[in-house]
């Protein structure tokens, strides 16, 4: 098999591509090659040994789906790709729309539907949670600075200002809210989500849904270290049946098809979980789930190939991941190879 994976931007806000690849290659049943699909010539995963045997640069979906499809078509003529696994939020809408055309090339995917993506989106999440009895912070959709004036009466400070795809800022007054709004609007566009700030410990769940309502796997972890960008830089797997059952309820109600990351806050006073976000792909820490006994990336590959996958029923508690930096040294000729040819071969 040849499996193509995106999201090799293993930087300070890492993509899930490298850990997804590590999970797949860890399976004793995998016999194939991994192809990297990159958007930028400096994505570290393309240069890392033992990750992707070859990497190809592709255009951003925002540049037009026809252009993206034609590039994948050219790559496929060389590689004969069996499965593509997109791992970034912003590219999923494009790949979902392209999936029938990819299927015509013999390339399989295992992706949520457009409706599923829309229902769990940050601007629709409150309505989904309210309809299904799931606790979540209040939010306001802001399309202009004047909408921020509703914060003191409806949410109160502090509040979280979130982009439609990524990033969040905690703000304590109107001036900070305006500054965060402008940053988000410039980077991600409108609407901007203004969310009630719920104080407590942060917990995330890496999960995989089969598209029929069943959860193939779910591994919860508690964040041990959080960066100034809100990224979990260390975490530990925990035993919490309440959190797992809540995650399964969400997957069932969405009939979620693909990997997902569920982000929660546990309020200290009440010990209740509030759902903050549903990210429509595996998290960058998904290799922790594989190391704990639930190889979710490889299970997704099996589902994409139409194989029957039995749900995982256990995982190791107390497994810790700690992210770290490592200077990868390469040659300028390798960079030029990607920049000029749009591909890099590790041979």
Secondary structure, DSSP 8 states (H G I E B T S, - for coil): -EEEE-----STT--SHHHHHHHHHH-TT--SEEEEEESSTT-GGGTSTTT-SEEEE---GGG-HHHHHHHHHHHHHHH--SEEE---HHHHHHHHHHHHHHHHTT-B-----HHHHHHHSTTTHHHHHHHTT-----EEEESSGGGGGGHHHHT-SSEEEE-SSS-EEEESSHHHHHHHHHHHHHHH-S-EEEEE---EEEEEEEEEEESSS-EEEEEEEEEEEE-TTS-EEEEEE---HHHHHHHHHHHHHHT-EEEEEEEEEEETTT--EEEEEEESS--TTHHHHHHTT--HHHHHHHHHTT----------TT-EEE---------HHHHHIIIIISEEE--
